[in-house]
Amino acid sequence: MSRFRRPPPTSPDDAGIVELIASLGQQLEIPKLDVREVRWSKIVPVSRAAVPIPSDWCFLVRHAIVMPARMMGKLTIEEWRPLIASSVLFQKKLRRSVDRKWWFYILLPTFLVLVGSTAVDVILRIYWISLIILLMVFPVIIVGNRHYGPYLKKARLDADTQASVLTGKEPFLEVLRKIDTMRQGDAEMTNAEKRSRRPLSLPTLAERIDNLQGIASTATREIT
């Protein structure tokens, strides 16, 4: 490592967070949940780009969990439990069904456009029509993302609902409200929120709170 490069930040809670994730993996019956380290970062990779991590989210990336650096030391390990449980549920149990929507709204239409463009080029030899069809790839992807985003957001809210069964609704609400209070007094945090939520299709803090408040306290659901 270069002597000019800063080492990644660490927290005294890192080992406890790793143990917490292992415990959640057992409770949720996810045997392949192998998280070995905690990375406190300001950004999270999305495709070939990187966006700021919102203060109320964390992400599993290979054998690590990426946590928002601005929140280091501001929550206890127990307060992190519902947030981490929701992320684990989404990425390890709910994401697969959402990805089918991605295939339907984005991959399949893009494939059909490419096939249509190639067919016109090869069979009819009308190159300008082929080019016009090919250019339709961009609006197809844009429209597809607009339809896919709401499914992704809904799945994340469903993960919150299922996590609340495991960790308790009120503790989950309390930590979201605590983060919301800190965010309101932190301009940097608020600006990062605005830049990050749309590309990640993440529910806002208000949406997460409203979703949990709509759950009956005595409601029980099976985590599948």
C-alpha positions in Angstrom: 0.0 0.0 0.0 1.3 3.5 -0.9 2.4 5.5 2.1 0.3 8.4 0.8 -2.9 6.3 0.7 -5.0 6.4 3.9 -6.0 3.1 5.4 -9.7 2.3 5.4 -11.5 3.5 8.5 -12.4 0.9 11.1 -14.7 0.8 14.1 -14.5 -1.0 17.4 -17.9 -2.4 16.5 -16.7 -4.2 13.3 -16.2 -7.6 14.9 -19.6 -7.3 16.6 -21.3 -6.4 13.3 -19.7 -9.5 11.6 -20.9 -11.7 14.5 -24.4 -10.1 14.1 -24.5 -10.9 10.4 -23.5 -14.5 11.1 -26.3 -14.8 13.7 -28.8 -13.3 11.2 -27.7 -15.8 8.6 -28.6 -18.7 11.0 -31.9 -17.1 12.0 -32.8 -16.6 8.3 -31.4 -20.0 7.3 -28.9 -18.5 4.8 -26.0 -20.9 5.0 -23.9 -19.1 2.4 -23.9 -15.7 4.2 -20.1 -15.4 4.5 -19.4 -11.9 5.6 -15.8 -11.5 6.9 -15.3 -7.7 7.1 -17.0 -4.3 7.5 -16.1 -1.5 5.1 -17.1 2.0 6.2 -17.3 4.0 2.9 -18.8 7.1 1.5 -19.7 5.3 -1.8 -21.0 2.0 -3.1 -20.4 0.6 -6.6 -23.4 0.6 -8.9 -22.6 -1.0 -12.3 -19.5 0.9 -13.5 -20.2 4.0 -11.3 -20.3 4.7 -7.6 -22.9 6.7 -5.6 -23.0 7.9 -2.0 -24.3 5.5 0.5 -27.5 6.8 2.2 -27.3 7.0 6.0 -29.9 4.3 6.5 -28.6 1.6 4.1 -25.8 -0.9 4.0 -24.9 -3.3 1.2 -23.4 -6.8 0.9 -20.5 -6.9 -1.5 -18.9 -10.3 -1.8 -17.5 -11.1 1.6 -17.9 -7.7 3.1 -20.7 -5.4 4.2 -20.4 -1.8 3.1 -21.7 0.7 5.7 -22.1 4.5 5.4 -19.0 6.1 6.8 -20.9 9.1 8.1 -22.8 6.8 10.5 -19.7 5.2 12.1 -20.1 5.3 15.8 -23.5 6.9 15.7 -25.5 3.7 16.1 -25.0 0.8 18.4 -24.6 -2.8 17.1 -28.2 -3.6 18.2 -29.5 -0.5 16.4 -27.8 -1.7 13.2 -29.6 -5.1 13.5 -32.9 -4.2 11.7 -31.1 -2.2 9.0 -28.7 -5.1 8.3 -31.4 -7.7 8.5 -33.4 -5.8 5.9 -30.4 -5.6 3.6 -29.6 -9.3 4.0 -33.2 -10.3 3.3 -33.3 -8.2 0.2 -30.0 -9.3 -1.3 -30.1 -13.0 -0.3 -33.8 -13.8 -0.5 -35.9 -11.2 -2.5 -33.5 -9.9 -5.1 -33.8 -13.0 -7.3 -37.5 -12.4 -8.0 -36.9 -8.7 -8.6 -34.2 -9.6 -11.2 -36.9 -11.4 -13.2 -38.6 -8.1 -13.6 -35.3 -6.6 -14.8 -35.1 -9.3 -17.5 -38.7 -8.6 -18.6 -38.5 -4.8 -18.7 -35.0 -4.2 -19.8 -33.0 -7.3 -21.1 -35.8 -8.8 -23.2 -36.9 -5.6 -25.0 -33.2 -4.7 -25.6 -32.6 -8.1 -27.1 -35.6 -7.8 -29.4 -34.5 -4.4 -30.6 -31.1 -5.7 -31.5 -32.5 -8.8 -33.2 -34.9 -6.5 -35.2 -32.1 -4.2 -36.3 -29.9 -7.1 -37.4 -32.8 -8.7 -39.3 -33.6 -5.5 -41.2 -29.9 -5.1 -42.0 -29.3 -8.7 -43.2 -32.6 -9.5 -44.8 -33.9 -6.2 -46.2 -30.6 -4.4 -46.6 -32.2 -1.2 -45.5 -29.4 0.2 -43.4 -31.1 3.5 -42.4 -34.1 1.7 -40.9 -31.7 -0.7 -39.2 -29.9 2.3 -37.6 -33.2 3.8 -36.4 -34.3 0.6 -34.8 -30.8 0.2 -33.2 -31.1 3.7 -31.7 -34.3 2.6 -30.0 -32.2 0.7 -27.5 -31.6 3.9 -25.5 -35.3 4.8 -24.9 -36.1 1.2 -24.3 -33.6 1.0 -21.5 -34.8 4.3 -20.1 -38.4 3.3 -20.1 -37.5 -0.2 -18.8 -35.7 1.3 -15.8 -38.6 3.5 -15.0 -40.8 0.4 -14.8 -38.2 -1.7 -13.0 -37.4 0.9 -10.3 -40.7 0.7 -8.5 -40.5 -3.1 -8.3 -37.0 -2.7 -6.8 -38.2 -0.2 -4.3 -41.2 -2.3 -3.3 -39.0 -5.3 -2.7 -36.8 -3.3 -0.4 -39.9 -2.2 1.6 -41.0 -5.9 1.7 -37.5 -6.7 3.2 -38.2 -4.0 5.9 -41.5 -5.6 6.7 -40.0 -9.1 7.0 -37.0 -7.8 9.0 -39.4 -6.1 11.4 -40.9 -9.6 12.2 -37.4 -10.8 13.2 -36.1 -7.7 15.0 -39.3 -6.0 16.2 -41.3 -3.2 14.6 -40.7 -0.6 17.3 -36.9 -0.9 17.5 -36.8 -0.6 13.7 -38.9 2.5 13.7 -36.8 4.0 16.5 -33.6 3.7 14.6 -35.1 5.1 11.4 -36.4 8.1 13.3 -33.0 8.5 15.0 -31.3 8.6 11.7 -33.9 11.0 10.3 -33.3 13.4 13.2 -29.5 13.3 12.6 -30.0 13.8 8.9 -32.1 16.9 9.4 -29.3 18.6 11.2 -26.6 17.5 8.8 -26.5 19.4 5.4 -23.8 17.1 4.0 -25.8 14.0 4.8 -29.0 15.5 3.3 -27.1 16.3 0.0 -25.7 12.8 -0.2 -29.2 11.4 0.3 -30.5 13.4 -2.7 -27.7 12.2 -4.9 -27.9 8.5 -4.0 -31.4 7.3 -3.7 -32.6 7.6 -7.3 -29.8 5.5 -9.0 -30.1 2.9 -6.3 -34.0 2.9 -6.4 -34.0 3.2 -2.6 -37.1 4.2 -0.5 -36.7 7.4 1.4 -36.6 7.4 5.2 -40.1 8.7 5.2 -41.3 5.9 3.0 -39.6 3.3 5.2 -41.2 4.7 8.3 -44.6 4.9 6.7 -44.3 1.3 5.5 -43.5 0.0 9.0 -46.2 2.2 10.6 -48.7 0.5 8.3 -47.9 -2.9 9.8 -50.1 -4.0 12.7 -48.0 -4.5 15.8 -49.4 -8.0 16.3 -49.0 -9.0 12.7 -46.8 -12.0 12.0 -45.5 -13.1 8.7 -43.4 -16.1 7.5 -40.0 -15.1 6.2 -39.5 -17.0 3.0 
